[in-house]
């Protein structure tokens, strides 16, 4: 039975996609579902829909049925919509005109691929209560990751500074970097997103440390980690330690899969890579001793985790949380993590896993050998308890979110 809505509150979830396209979309959809199941009116507003991937969870779904801006058949229109999407702004305004702004929260998750910053602009102009979950670094960095793709390393330059503008750091080319600079300028100087958003959710201390200088000092920001959808009741009891090291995620340059594969092969260990991406075929051919099994469902990933010796989170970029590593801990799997990403917050070095120097194959190999010499059964036990002593459950997430929403509704 649904709970009564105590504040007659309406929550508008804004996201590029109305289906699971990535981590931010999954959290946006999970948020909408949890709120709807708790009796709140939820409206999910998006630009891009997929009839084959969309799941109807019962909340109101408003989609523009448009492609991603850069996949638009009309290239000029797509480029312009990527900078400032007038149609998305118009349709969101049409929706907001039907709502009571004193009892409505607009919660933003993803906007850079299909919607643009225009969807913030209309809410600011109409004086609605807004909140943004910082799933990435797009509020500050033009390419969204503080990552230099040409050098394959994190970038420490201030976003949109003169030094930033001069760097050819984009995953495509420098002309696309300039396009992103223009988009960022519109977002931050015309829409004035950092100055006007008012309320933020960070998902790790690490990511907020990287972002906070781009926002006003007095901005309301609360740390609410993304929920992990694993129940302790569903975790099988281990009877033996697995014989392989596991990577799960996108197979692309910035994720450091090459480093994982090289370290595992040099150590003559067994390694499995779960996932897909632009570097899948290249790395599969380069490392024939690594098992590349492709994309797997969530239940299949749990099965791989349940038999893994350890999980390696090899990302070269900062990340904002690293949910796959937390899922590994929840399953009682120790993690090896680079020391310059948000996921390091969850590693107790030598207890539930190991930290290694980010991007350093030699140091990762040293830590793998160190792991092999450790009490692996104890590491597994510690991994399990380090997560379940303070788990990121959906119940905890919902409770913190509703507390924040209620605060905003009463905030003058």
C-alpha positions in Angstrom: 0.0 0.0 0.0 1.3 3.4 -0.9 1.9 5.9 1.9 0.0 9.2 2.0 1.9 12.1 0.5 2.3 14.2 3.7 3.3 17.4 1.8 1.2 16.9 -1.3 4.7 17.1 -2.8 5.4 16.6 -6.5 8.9 15.6 -7.6 9.9 16.2 -11.2 12.9 14.0 -12.1 14.8 15.4 -15.1 17.2 13.2 -17.0 18.4 12.9 -20.6 17.0 9.4 -21.0 13.9 7.6 -19.6 15.7 4.2 -19.6 18.9 2.9 -18.1 21.6 4.3 -20.4 24.3 4.7 -17.7 24.9 5.1 -14.0 23.2 8.5 -13.7 20.1 7.3 -15.6 19.8 4.2 -13.4 19.9 6.3 -10.3 17.4 8.8 -11.7 15.0 5.9 -12.5 15.6 4.2 -9.2 14.9 7.5 -7.5 11.6 7.9 -9.4 10.5 4.4 -8.6 11.3 4.5 -4.9 9.4 7.8 -4.5 6.4 6.6 -6.5 6.3 3.4 -4.5 6.3 5.6 -1.3 3.2 7.5 -2.4 4.7 10.6 -3.9 3.6 12.1 -7.2 6.6 11.7 -9.6 6.9 13.0 -13.1 9.9 11.8 -15.1 10.9 14.3 -17.7 13.3 13.3 -20.5 14.2 13.9 -24.1 15.2 10.5 -25.3 13.0 7.4 -25.1 13.6 3.7 -26.1 10.5 1.5 -26.5 12.7 -1.6 -26.1 14.6 -0.4 -22.9 11.9 1.6 -21.1 10.3 0.0 -18.1 7.0 1.3 -16.8 7.2 1.6 -13.0 3.9 3.5 -12.7 5.1 7.1 -12.3 4.1 9.7 -14.9 6.5 9.7 -17.9 6.9 12.8 -20.1 9.4 12.3 -22.9 10.1 14.4 -26.0 10.9 11.3 -28.0 14.0 13.0 -29.5 17.4 11.5 -30.3 20.6 12.6 -28.5 21.6 16.0 -29.8 24.7 14.8 -31.6 22.8 11.8 -33.1 20.2 14.1 -34.7 19.9 13.4 -38.4 19.9 17.2 -38.9 23.4 17.9 -37.7 23.1 21.6 -37.5 19.9 21.3 -35.4 21.6 18.7 -33.2 24.6 21.0 -32.6 22.4 23.9 -31.7 20.2 21.8 -29.4 23.3 20.5 -27.7 24.2 24.1 -26.8 20.7 25.2 -25.8 17.7 23.1 -26.4 14.8 25.5 -27.0 12.2 22.7 -27.5 13.2 21.0 -24.3 12.8 24.3 -22.5 9.4 24.9 -24.0 8.1 21.5 -23.1 9.4 21.6 -19.5 7.8 25.1 -19.2 4.5 23.7 -20.4 4.7 21.0 -17.7 5.8 23.4 -14.9 2.9 25.7 -15.6 0.6 22.9 -14.4 2.4 22.5 -11.1 2.4 24.4 -7.8 6.0 25.7 -7.4 5.7 25.9 -3.6 5.0 22.1 -3.4 7.2 20.9 -6.3 10.9 19.8 -6.3 12.8 19.6 -9.6 15.6 17.0 -9.2 18.1 17.0 -12.0 20.4 14.0 -12.8 21.7 14.2 -16.5 21.3 16.9 -19.1 24.3 17.1 -21.3 23.4 14.6 -24.0 19.8 15.3 -25.0 18.4 18.2 -22.9 21.0 20.9 -22.5 21.2 23.5 -19.7 18.0 25.1 -21.0 16.0 22.8 -18.7 17.7 24.5 -15.7 17.1 28.0 -17.2 13.3 27.6 -17.3 13.1 26.4 -13.7 15.3 29.3 -12.5 13.1 31.8 -14.5 9.9 30.3 -13.0 11.4 30.2 -9.4 11.0 26.5 -8.8 12.9 24.7 -6.1 15.7 22.8 -7.8 18.3 20.3 -6.8 21.1 18.6 -8.7 22.8 15.3 -8.0 26.5 15.6 -9.0 26.9 12.3 -10.8 29.8 13.7 -12.9 31.9 16.9 -13.3 29.9 18.6 -16.1 29.0 21.5 -13.8 32.6 22.5 -13.8 34.5 20.7 -16.6 33.7 20.9 -20.3 34.3 17.1 -20.9 32.7 16.1 -17.6 35.5 14.2 -16.1 38.5 16.4 -15.5 40.3 13.9 -17.8 42.9 14.5 -20.5 42.1 11.9 -23.1 45.2 12.5 -25.2 47.5 12.0 -22.3 45.3 9.4 -20.7 45.5 11.0 -17.2 43.5 13.2 -14.9 43.5 16.9 -15.5 44.1 19.4 -12.7 43.5 22.6 -14.7 40.5 24.7 -13.7 37.5 24.1 -16.0 37.0 26.8 -18.7 40.1 28.7 -17.6 42.4 30.0 -20.4 44.7 27.1 -19.7 41.7 24.7 -20.1 40.7 26.3 -23.4 44.2 25.8 -24.8 44.4 22.1 -24.0 43.4 19.4 -26.6 42.0 17.1 -24.0 38.8 15.9 -25.6 38.1 12.3 -26.5 37.2 13.4 -30.1 39.3 16.4 -31.2 40.1 20.0 -30.4 37.2 21.4 -32.4 34.8 19.4 -30.3 36.6 20.7 -27.2 35.8 24.2 -28.4 32.2 23.2 -28.9 32.1 21.9 -25.3 33.7 25.2 -24.1 30.9 27.2 -25.8 28.3 24.9 -24.3 29.9 25.3 -20.8 30.0 29.1 -21.2 26.2 29.1 -22.0 25.6 26.8 -19.0 27.6 28.8 -16.5 27.4 32.4 -17.8 24.0 32.7 -19.4 22.0 30.0 -17.5 24.3 30.5 -14.5 23.8 27.0 -13.3 26.4 27.0 -10.5 25.1 30.3 -9.1 21.4 29.6 -9.3 20.9 25.9 -8.7 20.8 26.5 -5.0 20.8 22.9 -3.8 23.2 20.0 -4.5 23.7 16.3 -3.7 27.2 15.0 -3.7 27.8 11.3 -3.7 31.3 11.3 -2.3 33.6 13.6 -0.4 36.3 13.2 -3.1 34.1 14.5 -5.9 32.8 17.4 -3.8 36.3 18.4 -3.0 37.0 18.7 -6.7 33.8 20.6 -7.4 33.0 22.9 -4.4 35.2 25.8 -5.6 32.9 26.2 -8.7 29.9 26.9 -6.5 29.0 29.6 -4.0 30.5 29.0 -0.5 27.0 29.1 1.1 25.3 26.6 -1.3 23.3 23.8 0.4 25.1 20.5 -0.4 24.4 17.2 1.2 26.2 14.0 0.7 23.8 11.2 -0.2 25.5 8.2 -1.8 23.7 6.4 -4.6 21.8 3.3 -3.4 23.3 -0.2 -3.9 20.6 -2.7 -4.8 22.0 -5.8 -3.2 20.4 -7.5 -0.3 22.4 -9.3 2.3 19.9 -12.2 2.1 20.8 -12.7 -1.6 24.5 -13.2 -1.1 25.6 -16.9 -1.3 27.8 -18.2 1.4 31.3 -18.7 0.1 32.8 -22.2 0.5 36.1 -21.4 -1.2 38.1 -18.4 -2.5 37.7 -17.8 -6.2 40.5 -18.1 -8.7 40.2 -15.0 -10.8 40.5 -11.2 -10.6 37.5 -9.3 -12.0 36.9 -6.1 -13.8 33.3 -4.9 -14.4 32.4 -1.8 -16.4 32.8 0.1 -19.6 35.7 -0.9 -21.7 37.2 2.4 -22.7 40.5 4.2 -22.4 39.7 6.3 -19.3 38.6 3.2 -17.4 42.1 1.7 -17.3 41.1 -1.7 -18.5 44.5 -2.0 -20.4 46.3 -1.6 -17.0 44.2 -4.3 -15.4 44.9 -6.7 -18.3 48.6 -6.0 -18.4 49.1 -6.4 -14.7 47.1 -9.6 -14.5 48.9 -11.1 -17.5 52.4 -10.1 -16.2 51.6 -11.8 -12.9 50.2 -14.9 -14.8 46.9 -14.7 -12.9 43.5 -15.4 -14.3 41.4 -12.3 -15.2 37.9 -11.8 -16.4 36.5 -8.6 -17.9 32.7 -8.1 -17.9 31.4 -5.2 -20.0 31.5 -3.6 -23.4 32.8 -0.5 -25.0 34.9 1.0 -27.8 38.1 -0.8 -26.8 36.5 -4.2 -26.4 37.8 -5.8 -29.6 41.3 -4.2 -29.4 41.9 -5.3 -25.9 40.5 -8.8 -26.5 42.9 -9.3 -29.3 45.8 -7.8 -27.4 45.3 -9.9 -24.3 44.2 -13.5 -25.4 44.7 -14.8 -21.8 42.1 -12.5 -20.4 38.5 -13.7 -20.6 36.3 -11.0 -22.2 32.7 -12.1 -21.6 30.9 -9.0 -22.9 27.9 -7.2 -21.3 26.0 -9.2 -18.6 22.8 -8.6 -16.7 22.9 -7.5 -13.1 22.2 -11.0 -11.9 24.9 -12.4 -14.0 27.4 -9.8 -12.7 26.5 -10.9 -9.2 27.3 -14.5 -10.2 30.7 -13.4 -11.4 31.3 -11.4 -8.2 30.3 -14.4 -6.0 33.2 -16.5 -7.4 35.9 -13.7 -7.8 39.1 -13.7 -5.8 39.1 -9.8 -5.9 37.7 -6.9 -7.8 40.0 -4.4 -9.5 38.7 -0.9 -10.0 41.3 0.4 -12.5 39.7 3.7 -13.6 42.2 6.4 -14.5 39.7 9.3 -14.0 38.4 10.7 -10.8 35.0 9.1 -10.9 32.4 10.3 -8.4 31.6 7.1 -6.5 32.4 3.8 -8.2 29.2 1.8 -7.6 30.6 -1.4 -9.1 33.4 -1.5 -6.4 30.8 -1.0 -3.7 28.7 -3.9 -5.1 31.8 -6.0 -4.9 32.3 -5.1 -1.2 28.6 -5.9 -0.6 29.2 -9.3 -2.0 32.2 -9.8 0.3 34.8 -9.3 -2.5 38.0 -7.4 -1.6 38.8 -4.4 -4.0 42.0 -3.1 -5.4 41.6 0.6 -6.3 43.7 3.4 -7.7 44.6 6.1 -5.1 43.4 9.1 -7.0 39.7 8.4 -7.5 36.5 8.7 -5.4 36.4 5.0 -4.7 39.4 5.2 -2.5 37.1 6.4 0.3 35.9 2.8 0.7 39.2 1.0 0.9 40.8 0.2 4.2 44.3 -0.6 2.9 45.3 -4.2 3.8 42.0 -4.9 5.5 39.2 -5.0 2.8 41.5 -4.4 -0.2 44.5 -2.5 -1.4 45.2 1.0 -2.8 47.8 1.3 -5.6 49.2 4.3 -7.4 46.7 5.4 -9.9 47.6 4.3 -13.5 50.8 2.5 -12.4 51.0 -1.0 -13.7 54.1 -1.9 -11.7 52.5 -0.8 -8.4 49.3 -2.7 -9.2 51.4 -5.8 -9.8 53.0 -5.3 -6.4 49.7 -5.0 -4.7 48.4 -8.1 -6.5 51.3 -10.1 -5.2 50.8 -8.6 -1.8 47.1 -9.6 -2.0 48.2 -13.2 -2.9 50.4 -13.3 0.3 47.6 -12.1 2.5 44.9 -14.0 4.4 42.5 -13.9 1.5 39.6 -15.4 3.5 40.0 -12.7 6.1 40.1 -10.0 3.4 36.8 -11.4 2.1 35.2 -11.3 5.5 36.5 -7.8 6.1 35.2 -6.7 2.7 31.7 -7.9 3.6 31.6 -6.3 7.0 33.1 -3.0 5.8 30.1 -2.6 3.6 27.3 -4.1 5.7 28.3 -2.2 8.9 27.0 0.9 7.1 25.3 -0.1 3.9 24.0 2.2 1.1 20.6 0.6 1.0 17.6 2.0 -0.9 15.8 2.6 2.4 18.7 4.8 3.7 18.8 6.6 0.4 15.1 7.3 0.3 15.1 8.5 3.9 17.9 11.0 3.3 16.4 12.2 0.1 12.9 12.8 1.6 14.5 14.7 4.5 16.3 17.0 2.0 13.1 17.4 -0.1 11.1 18.3 3.0 13.7 20.8 4.1 13.5 22.4 0.6 9.7 22.6 0.6 9.8 24.5 3.9 12.8 26.6 3.0 11.9 30.2 2.3 
